[in-house]
């Protein structure tokens, strides 16, 4: 299949870009692992319509572990922590950013999936999507996890609108269920 060499070329190009940005560093290791996990998950989801736990769960653990060595953005938490008089040591802020990003990304997707199920009585989002956002949040931290949710929603909307316009019969059937 032509897919395999294209994925390998895409992976090599992204690794090269990460190397040029980060050099040979722990940040490069962090970014390289994240890129490879996302490529694997995107193409597995595309062809098999599933996001395997075998990839997401170790990826979440790896992202959280790397946050002890590679900075993850935790700035949005600082005002909240200071408000309550908590000043965690600098070494704890990055893991705190990774955990908060994972919980925010995965938590938002869990809430949406749960609300959809309770309203429609059908599964609208699988657990793999929730674990994928846990992984994204663990690697990127709170602000970028939320940005990922926002941009993903906007892009999904831009893709869905033409389908809704040109396939009204299916849309209305879905809506009336």
N, CA, C and O of each residue as an XYZ file, in Angstrom:
708
protein
N       0.835     -1.172      0.000
C       0.000      0.000      0.000
C       0.886      1.244      0.000
O       1.960      1.260      0.602
N       0.428      2.254     -0.667
C       1.144      3.524     -0.732
C       1.126      4.254      0.610
O       1.945      5.140      0.855
N       0.192      3.877      1.469
C       0.062      4.539      2.772
C       1.334      4.403      3.598
O       1.781      5.376      4.204
N       1.921      3.219      3.631
C       3.076      2.977      4.493
C       4.267      3.868      4.161
O       4.812      4.499      5.067
N       4.696      3.948      2.899
C       5.822      4.848      2.623
C       5.467      6.318      2.860
O       6.326      7.100      3.265
N       4.218      6.699      2.614
C       3.828      8.088      2.860
C       3.877      8.421      4.352
O       4.314      9.507      4.732
N       3.433      7.499      5.187
C       3.487      7.717      6.630
C       4.939      7.782      7.091
O       5.283      8.611      7.934
N       5.789      6.919      6.550
C       7.205      6.933      6.920
C       7.873      8.245      6.492
O       8.671      8.806      7.242
N       7.556      8.725      5.312
C       8.117      9.996      4.844
C       7.610     11.152      5.709
O       8.379     12.041      6.076
N       6.324     11.137      6.031
C       5.758     12.167      6.898
C       6.418     12.136      8.275
O       6.747     13.184      8.833
N       6.611     10.942      8.819
C       7.270     10.801     10.119
C       8.702     11.345     10.056
O       9.123     12.085     10.946
N       9.440     10.985      9.022
C      10.823     11.466      8.884
C      10.868     12.986      8.767
O      11.726     13.630      9.372
N       9.959     13.557      8.001
C       9.936     15.014      7.837
C       9.614     15.706      9.162
O      10.223     16.721      9.498
N       8.663     15.160      9.910
C       8.307     15.755     11.202
C       9.429     15.598     12.224
O       9.664     16.502     13.026
N      10.125     14.459     12.205
C      11.272     14.259     13.101
C      12.383     15.258     12.771
O      13.003     15.833     13.665
N      12.619     15.453     11.485
C      13.640     16.404     11.058
C      13.270     17.819     11.495
O      14.128     18.567     11.963
N      12.010     18.187     11.346
C      11.549     19.518     11.779
C      11.723     19.672     13.288
O      12.168     20.719     13.758
N      11.374     18.637     14.047
C      11.540     18.694     15.501
C      13.020     18.816     15.867
O      13.373     19.544     16.794
N      13.870     18.117     15.151
C      15.317     18.203     15.418
C      15.834     19.612     15.143
O      16.635     20.141     15.915
N      15.380     20.224     14.046
C      15.828     21.579     13.738
C      15.342     22.586     14.779
O      16.033     23.564     15.063
N      14.166     22.355     15.346
C      13.630     23.262     16.368
C      14.304     23.019     17.721
O      14.666     23.976     18.406
N      14.475     21.757     18.115
C      14.918     21.423     19.470
C      16.382     21.040     19.588
O      16.944     21.087     20.682
N      17.015     20.659     18.474
C      18.357     20.093     18.580
C      18.277     18.727     19.243
O      17.189     18.198     19.473
N      19.429     18.167     19.545
C      19.462     16.868     20.203
C      19.342     17.106     21.709
O      20.337     17.376     22.383
N      18.123     17.005     22.227
C      17.845     17.363     23.620
C      16.688     16.524     24.152
O      16.070     15.747     23.424
N      16.416     16.701     25.436
C      15.244     16.043     26.015
C      13.956     16.582     25.403
O      12.981     15.845     25.255
N      13.950     17.870     25.047
C      12.783     18.449     24.389
C      12.532     17.747     23.046
O      11.384     17.502     22.676
N      13.607     17.427     22.324
C      13.461     16.682     21.063
C      12.870     15.305     21.327
O      11.988     14.863     20.592
N      13.344     14.619     22.370
C      12.789     13.304     22.718
C      11.298     13.430     23.014
O      10.493     12.631     22.534
N      10.939     14.429     23.800
C       9.541     14.702     24.143
C       8.712     14.909     22.878
O       7.677     14.267     22.696
N       9.166     15.802     22.010
C       8.419     16.120     20.789
C       8.385     14.946     19.825
O       7.359     14.699     19.190
N       9.497     14.214     19.705
C       9.553     13.072     18.785
C       8.578     11.980     19.210
O       7.863     11.423     18.377
N       8.549     11.677     20.497
C       7.622     10.645     20.990
C       6.180     11.098     20.752
O       5.346     10.313     20.301
N       5.892     12.355     21.055
C       4.536     12.884     20.866
C       4.123     12.812     19.394
O       3.008     12.395     19.081
N       5.008     13.212     18.505
C       4.716     13.172     17.063
C       4.458     11.742     16.605
O       3.491     11.483     15.888
N       5.313     10.822     17.012
C       5.138      9.432     16.578
C       3.847      8.827     17.126
O       3.147      8.103     16.417
N       3.534      9.123     18.385
C       2.274      8.625     18.959
C       1.073      9.171     18.188
O       0.148      8.429     17.858
N       1.098     10.477     17.905
C      -0.031     11.077     17.183
C      -0.164     10.511     15.772
O      -1.275     10.238     15.317
N       0.960     10.334     15.077
C       0.888      9.745     13.731
C       0.289      8.343     13.781
O      -0.586      8.001     12.986
N       0.764      7.547     14.713
C       0.247      6.189     14.856
C      -1.252      6.202     15.158
O      -2.017      5.434     14.574
N      -1.662      7.078     16.072
C      -3.074      7.137     16.444
C      -3.949      7.693     15.328
O      -5.056      7.202     15.110
N      -3.471      8.701     14.628
C      -4.261      9.285     13.529
C      -4.513      8.253     12.446
O      -5.646      8.090     11.993
N      -3.468      7.557     12.028
C      -3.656      6.611     10.928
C      -4.367      5.332     11.370
O      -5.078      4.722     10.572
N      -4.190      4.921     12.614
C      -4.959      3.780     13.116
C      -6.435      4.138     13.164
O      -7.284      3.345     12.755
N      -6.743      5.329     13.661
C      -8.138      5.773     13.722
C      -8.723      5.921     12.318
O      -9.874      5.558     12.075
N      -7.935      6.447     11.415
C      -8.398      6.661     10.040
C      -8.769      5.346      9.362
O      -9.799      5.260      8.693
N      -7.934      4.320      9.533
C      -8.155      3.065      8.807
C      -8.955      2.035      9.603
O      -9.675      1.233      9.009
N      -8.845      2.038     10.922
C      -9.530      1.018     11.720
C     -10.690      1.574     12.541
O     -11.439      0.813     13.151
N     -10.841      2.902     12.558
C     -11.914      3.576     13.294
C     -11.855      3.254     14.792
O     -12.885      3.069     15.441
N     -10.629      3.191     15.325
C     -10.458      2.986     16.759
C      -9.132      3.609     17.193
O      -8.208      3.773     16.396
N      -9.069      3.947     18.469
C      -7.864      4.513     19.058
C      -7.432      3.535     20.150
O      -8.053      3.485     21.212
N      -6.380      2.760     19.902
C      -6.049      1.652     20.807
C      -5.436      2.102     22.140
O      -4.572      2.977     22.186
N      -5.913      1.473     23.216
C      -5.356      1.707     24.552
C      -3.885      1.315     24.615
O      -3.117      1.882     25.392
N      -3.499      0.349     23.798
C      -2.115     -0.118     23.770
C      -1.145      1.017     23.421
O       0.037      0.951     23.758
N      -1.639      2.039     22.757
C      -0.825      3.203     22.399
C      -1.090      4.366     23.361
O      -0.149      4.998     23.841
N      -2.360      4.648     23.642
C      -2.677      5.848     24.435
C      -2.232      5.732     25.887
O      -1.667      6.684     26.426
N      -2.466      4.611     26.528
C      -2.156      4.493     27.959
C      -0.655      4.630     28.226
O      -0.268      5.432     29.076
N       0.213      3.870     27.524
C       1.650      4.112     27.744
C       2.062      5.527     27.327
O       2.971      6.106     27.921
N       1.403      6.084     26.313
C       1.712      7.457     25.900
C       1.398      8.470     26.986
O       2.163      9.410     27.200
N       0.278      8.288     27.674
C      -0.095      9.175     28.783
C       0.963      9.076     29.890
O       1.428     10.089     30.412
N       1.330      7.849     30.233
C       2.331      7.636     31.288
C       3.664      8.269     30.885
O       4.315      8.921     31.702
N       4.067      8.078     29.635
C       5.331      8.638     29.151
C       5.290     10.166     29.163
O       6.263     10.808     29.558
N       4.173     10.749     28.735
C       4.037     12.205     28.748
C       4.116     12.767     30.156
O       4.772     13.783     30.384
N       3.453     12.114     31.101
C       3.506     12.564     32.492
C       4.918     12.407     33.065
O       5.399     13.286     33.781
N       5.576     11.301     32.753
C       6.942     11.077     33.246
C       7.915     12.104     32.660
O       8.763     12.640     33.374
N       7.790     12.373     31.375
C       8.694     13.344     30.744
C       8.498     14.753     31.297
O       9.409     15.576     31.217
N       7.323     15.041     31.856
C       7.070     16.387     32.378
C       7.981     16.719     33.562
O       8.120     17.890     33.915
N       8.595     15.725     34.172
C       9.560     15.987     35.242
C      10.878     16.518     34.679
O      11.664     17.127     35.404
N      11.122     16.286     33.378
C      12.401     16.663     32.773
C      12.274     17.724     31.690
O      13.226     18.452     31.409
N      11.105     17.807     31.090
C      10.852     18.771     30.013
C       9.707     19.669     30.456
O       8.658     19.166     30.858
N       9.882     20.995     30.392
C       8.830     21.876     30.904
C       7.510     21.758     30.146
O       7.476     21.735     28.916
N       6.437     21.685     30.911
C       5.075     21.706     30.385
C       4.394     22.920     31.011
O       4.530     23.163     32.210
N       3.673     23.671     30.208
C       3.104     24.946     30.641
C       2.077     24.762     31.757
O       1.092     24.041     31.599
N       2.326     25.428     32.887
C       1.397     25.387     34.020
C       1.007     26.793     34.456
O       0.420     26.969     35.524
N       1.328     27.801     33.636
C       1.069     29.192     34.029
C      -0.378     29.483     34.419
O      -0.589     30.240     35.367
N      -1.392     28.925     33.743
C      -2.769     29.251     34.151
C      -3.097     28.810     35.578
O      -4.036     29.326     36.184
N      -2.333     27.864     36.114
C      -2.603     27.389     37.473
C      -2.029     28.309     38.540
O      -2.503     28.304     39.676
N      -1.009     29.105     38.193
C      -0.306     29.916     39.179
C      -1.242     30.867     39.926
O      -1.204     30.889     41.157
N      -2.090     31.662     39.237
C      -2.976     32.552     39.998
C      -3.928     31.806     40.929
O      -4.220     32.273     42.029
N      -4.401     30.666     40.490
C      -5.318     29.879     41.328
C      -4.585     29.378     42.564
O      -5.097     29.475     43.679
N      -3.386     28.841     42.362
C      -2.615     28.327     43.488
C      -2.243     29.448     44.458
O      -2.331     29.280     45.674
N      -1.828     30.593     43.912
C      -1.462     31.727     44.765
C      -2.675     32.245     45.543
O      -2.544     32.661     46.694
N      -3.838     32.220     44.924
C      -5.062     32.650     45.598
C      -5.308     31.825     46.864
O      -5.757     32.352     47.881
N      -5.012     30.542     46.789
C      -5.221     29.660     47.935
C      -3.976     29.541     48.811
O      -3.924     28.716     49.723
N      -2.973     30.374     48.526
C      -1.762     30.387     49.347
C      -0.849     29.207     49.129
O      -0.006     28.912     49.976
N      -1.000     28.526     48.010
C      -0.159     27.372     47.711
C       0.909     27.813     46.718
O       0.600     28.327     45.643
N       2.147     27.607     47.085
C       3.250     27.925     46.175
C       4.083     26.660     46.020
O       5.010     26.422     46.795
N       3.747     25.840     45.006
C       4.508     24.598     44.829
C       5.920     24.902     44.344
O       6.152     25.924     43.697
N       6.862     24.018     44.654
C       8.226     24.219     44.165
C       8.257     24.208     42.639
O       7.420     23.587     41.985
N       9.240     24.907     42.097
C       9.366     25.017     40.639
C       9.413     23.641     39.968
O       8.865     23.460     38.881
N      10.059     22.684     40.609
C      10.195     21.344     40.020
C       8.854     20.629     39.879
O       8.732     19.697     39.085
N       7.848     21.057     40.641
C       6.543     20.406     40.613
C       5.607     21.063     39.595
O       4.606     20.467     39.198
N       5.928     22.283     39.175
C       5.014     23.016     38.289
C       4.824     22.328     36.940
O       3.701     22.270     36.438
N       5.884     21.810     36.348
C       5.751     21.155     35.044
C       4.880     19.899     35.127
O       3.965     19.752     34.318
N       5.131     18.985     36.077
C       4.219     17.837     36.207
C       2.784     18.257     36.525
O       1.830     17.618     36.082
N       2.643     19.333     37.293
C       1.308     19.848     37.591
C       0.631     20.348     36.310
O      -0.572     20.164     36.122
N       1.414     20.979     35.436
C       0.889     21.415     34.142
C       0.463     20.232     33.279
O      -0.565     20.285     32.604
N       1.264     19.160     33.307
C       0.930     17.965     32.523
C      -0.335     17.293     33.046
O      -1.206     16.900     32.269
N      -0.429     17.165     34.364
C      -1.615     16.529     34.958
C      -2.858     17.376     34.700
O      -3.906     16.847     34.331
N      -2.742     18.698     34.896
C      -3.913     19.559     34.679
C      -4.324     19.568     33.207
O      -5.515     19.602     32.899
N      -3.350     19.538     32.296
C      -3.670     19.477     30.870
C      -4.368     18.181     30.507
O      -5.335     18.172     29.745
N      -3.862     17.075     31.066
C      -4.483     15.774     30.793
C      -5.909     15.732     31.330
O      -6.827     15.278     30.647
N      -6.087     16.214     32.570
C      -7.423     16.186     33.167
C      -8.386     17.131     32.448
O      -9.566     16.814     32.292
N      -7.891     18.283     32.013
C      -8.766     19.232     31.303
C      -9.170     18.670     29.939
O     -10.353     18.662     29.597
N      -8.192     18.200     29.159
C      -8.501     17.665     27.831
C      -9.370     16.425     27.902
O     -10.417     16.355     27.259
N      -8.936     15.446     28.685
C      -9.717     14.220     28.828
C     -11.039     14.462     29.526
O     -12.053     13.857     29.179
N     -11.027     15.360     30.523
C     -12.254     15.660     31.260
C     -13.312     16.313     30.393
O     -14.491     15.969     30.480
N     -12.894     17.259     29.550
C     -13.858     17.895     28.638
C     -14.488     16.865     27.704
O     -15.701     16.857     27.498
N     -13.642     15.995     27.142
C     -14.173     14.980     26.229
C     -15.073     13.997     26.971
O     -16.086     13.554     26.430
N     -14.711     13.655     28.208
C     -15.564     12.758     28.993
C     -16.928     13.397     29.252
O     -17.960     12.742     29.106
N     -16.932     14.664     29.634
C     -18.201     15.361     29.901
C     -19.071     15.432     28.654
O     -20.281     15.220     28.729
N     -18.465     15.730     27.508
C     -19.227     15.790     26.256
C     -19.785     14.408     25.913
O     -20.953     14.282     25.546
N     -18.956     13.379     26.033
C     -19.417     12.015     25.721
C     -20.542     11.596     26.653
O     -21.531     11.007     26.216
N     -20.394     11.894     27.925
C     -21.417     11.518     28.905
C     -22.722     12.276     28.663
O     -23.802     11.689     28.722
N     -22.624     13.577     28.393
C     -23.825     14.378     28.128
C     -24.532     13.875     26.870
O     -25.757     13.755     26.858
N     -23.779     13.582     25.820
C     -24.378     13.082     24.583
C     -25.093     11.755     24.840
O     -26.206     11.536     24.362
N     -24.445     10.882     25.593
C     -25.063      9.586     25.870
C     -26.352      9.750     26.670
O     -27.348      9.085     26.384
N     -26.342     10.620     27.659
C     -27.538     10.826     28.484
C     -28.672     11.492     27.699
O     -29.846     11.216     27.944
N     -28.313     12.376     26.749
C     -29.343     13.045     25.958
C     -29.870     12.165     24.828
O     -31.072     12.159     24.561
N     -28.990     11.425     24.165
C     -29.376     10.681     22.967
C     -29.494      9.171     23.190
O     -30.077      8.471     22.363
N     -28.955      8.674     24.280
C     -28.963      7.247     24.597
C     -28.198      6.412     23.574
O     -28.484      5.232     23.375
N     -27.228      7.045     22.933
C     -26.296      6.342     22.055
C     -24.904      6.908     22.320
O     -24.753      8.047     22.761
N     -23.893      6.090     22.041
C     -22.523      6.544     22.245
C     -22.116      7.455     21.096
O     -22.146      7.042     19.937
N     -21.736      8.688     21.406
C     -21.327      9.647     20.382
C     -19.825      9.787     20.296
O     -19.297     10.281     19.300
N     -19.131      9.351     21.340
C     -17.679      9.463     21.380
C     -17.170      8.288     22.202
O     -17.706      7.981     23.267
N     -16.140      7.640     21.699
C     -15.609      6.483     22.394
C     -14.590      6.858     23.453
O     -14.135      7.999     23.529
N     -14.247      5.886     24.259
C     -13.244      6.097     25.298
C     -11.869      6.385     24.739
O     -11.048      7.018     25.403
N     -11.606      5.928     23.526
C     -10.312      6.205     22.902
C     -10.092      7.688     22.682
O      -8.974      8.181     22.827
N     -11.153      8.404     22.331
C     -11.052      9.855     22.138
C     -10.700     10.551     23.449
O      -9.912     11.496     23.470
N     -11.284     10.080     24.527
C     -11.008     10.649     25.844
C      -9.550     10.409     26.220
O      -8.866     11.318     26.691
N      -9.081      9.184     26.009
C      -7.683      8.868     26.327
C      -6.723      9.620     25.403
O      -5.625      9.990     25.820
N      -7.127      9.846     24.158
C      -6.288     10.637     23.249
C      -6.096     12.045     23.804
O      -4.986     12.576     23.769
N      -7.160     12.651     24.312
C      -7.026     13.998     24.876
C      -6.279     13.991     26.210
O      -5.632     14.980     26.553
N      -6.355     12.908     26.956
C      -5.508     12.769     28.145
C      -4.039     12.794     27.721
O      -3.215     13.452     28.355
N      -3.722     12.074     26.651
C      -2.362     12.028     26.126
C      -1.912     13.414     25.657
O      -0.817     13.859     26.000
N      -2.741     14.085     24.887
C      -2.410     15.424     24.380
C      -2.161     16.376     25.548
O      -1.183     17.125     25.539
N      -3.025     16.352     26.538
C      -2.859     17.225     27.694
C      -1.596     16.915     28.488
O      -0.934     17.826     28.982
N      -1.258     15.625     28.612
C      -0.049     15.238     29.344
C       1.202     15.763     28.653
O       2.162     16.147     29.321
N       1.204     15.784     27.348
C       2.371     16.274     26.605
C       2.394     17.792     26.483
O       3.470     18.390     26.513
N       1.232     18.431     26.345
C       1.202     19.859     26.018
C       0.864     20.784     27.181
O       1.199     21.968     27.130
N       0.218     20.289     28.216
C      -0.176     21.146     29.322
C      -1.547     21.754     29.096
O      -2.165     21.566     28.048
N      -2.008     22.484     30.096
C      -3.370     23.011     30.124
C      -3.709     23.955     28.969
O      -4.699     23.714     28.279
N      -2.937     25.015     28.726
C      -3.360     25.959     27.677
C      -3.424     25.331     26.287
O      -4.372     25.567     25.539
N      -2.417     24.533     25.945
C      -2.403     23.944     24.602
C      -3.400     22.794     24.465
O      -3.879     22.524     23.364
N      -3.720     22.114     25.567
C      -4.768     21.087     25.509
C      -6.109     21.739     25.200
O      -6.876     21.240     24.376
N      -6.387     22.859     25.866
C      -7.642     23.572     25.602
C      -7.666     24.149     24.192
O      -8.703     24.134     23.530
N      -6.523     24.658     23.732
C      -6.432     25.156     22.351
C      -6.669     24.019     21.355
O      -7.317     24.221     20.328
N      -6.149     22.833     21.651
C      -6.362     21.667     20.795
C      -7.846     21.327     20.698
O      -8.351     21.037     19.614
N      -8.536     21.364     21.822
C      -9.984     21.092     21.823
C     -10.706     22.141     20.973
O     -11.563     21.800     20.157
N     -10.359     23.409     21.164
C     -10.998     24.484     20.412
C     -10.753     24.350     18.915
O     -11.695     24.384     18.123
N      -9.488     24.199     18.528
C      -9.168     24.095     17.098
C      -9.743     22.822     16.482
O     -10.221     22.841     15.348
N      -9.698     21.720     17.223
C     -10.289     20.479     16.721
C     -11.781     20.618     16.508
O     -12.324     20.099     15.532
N     -12.454     21.318     17.420
C     -13.894     21.535     17.279
C     -14.199     22.416     16.075
O     -15.130     22.141     15.318
N     -13.416     23.472     15.900
C     -13.633     24.366     14.749
C     -13.382     23.647     13.427
O     -14.164     23.785     12.486
N     -12.307     22.889     13.351
C     -12.002     22.151     12.121
C     -13.077     21.097     11.867
O     -13.512     20.911     10.731
N     -13.501     20.410     12.920
C     -14.575     19.424     12.774
C     -15.858     20.056     12.274
O     -16.568     19.473     11.455
N     -16.153     21.239     12.765
C     -17.342     21.962     12.316
C     -17.233     22.340     10.846
O     -18.197     22.207     10.092
N     -16.059     22.810     10.439
C     -15.853     23.181      9.030
C     -15.969     21.969      8.104
O     -16.415     22.094      6.963
N     -15.569     20.804      8.595
C     -15.709     19.576      7.795
C     -17.159     19.096      7.805
O     -17.655     18.613      6.787
N     -17.846     19.225      8.946
C     -19.208     18.694      9.084
C     -20.247     19.526      8.344
O     -21.215     18.968      7.828
N     -20.075     20.825      8.278
C     -21.095     21.693      7.663
C     -21.417     21.286      6.226
O     -22.597     21.163      5.896
N     -20.423     21.070      5.353
C     -20.792     20.625      3.993
C     -21.555     19.308      3.980
O     -22.472     19.135      3.177
N     -21.189     18.368      4.867
C     -21.925     17.104      4.928
C     -23.373     17.343      5.349
O     -24.289     16.719      4.813
N     -23.577     18.230      6.293
C     -24.931     18.526      6.753
C     -25.743     19.220      5.656
O     -26.937     18.961      5.501
N     -25.095     20.093      4.904
C     -25.799     20.820      3.841
C     -26.147     19.887      2.689
O     -27.272     19.916      2.190
N     -25.198     19.062      2.262
C     -25.407     18.229      1.079
C     -26.041     16.887      1.381
O     -26.407     16.157      0.460
N     -26.173     16.555      2.623
C     -26.765     15.273      2.978
C     -27.857     15.500      4.028
O     -27.814     14.921      5.114
N     -28.812     16.329      3.701
C     -29.860     16.721      4.657
C     -30.690     15.543      5.142
O     -31.081     15.489      6.308
N     -30.958     14.603      4.248
C     -31.807     13.485      4.635
C     -31.181     12.717      5.800
O     -31.863     12.392      6.772
N     -29.906     12.435      5.703
C     -29.221     11.725      6.784
C     -29.182     12.588      8.033
O     -29.363     12.074      9.137
N     -28.949     13.886      7.886
C     -28.902     14.797      9.033
C     -30.238     14.800      9.766
O     -30.281     14.686     10.991
N     -31.316     14.931      9.019
C     -32.624     14.998      9.677
C     -32.989     13.666     10.301
O     -33.645     13.630     11.342
N     -32.572     12.559      9.675
C     -32.827     11.263     10.280
C     -32.090     11.156     11.605
O     -32.641     10.659     12.587
N     -30.840     11.623     11.636
C     -30.051     11.604     12.865
C     -30.704     12.482     13.923
O     -30.789     12.108     15.093
N     -31.159     13.645     13.499
C     -31.741     14.609     14.431
C     -33.046     14.079     15.043
O     -33.353     14.387     16.194
N     -33.798     13.305     14.303
C     -35.088     12.853     14.818
C     -34.995     11.585     15.664
O     -35.992     11.154     16.243
N     -33.824     10.995     15.737
C     -33.674      9.750     16.524
C     -33.925     10.020     17.977
O     -33.847      9.106     18.798
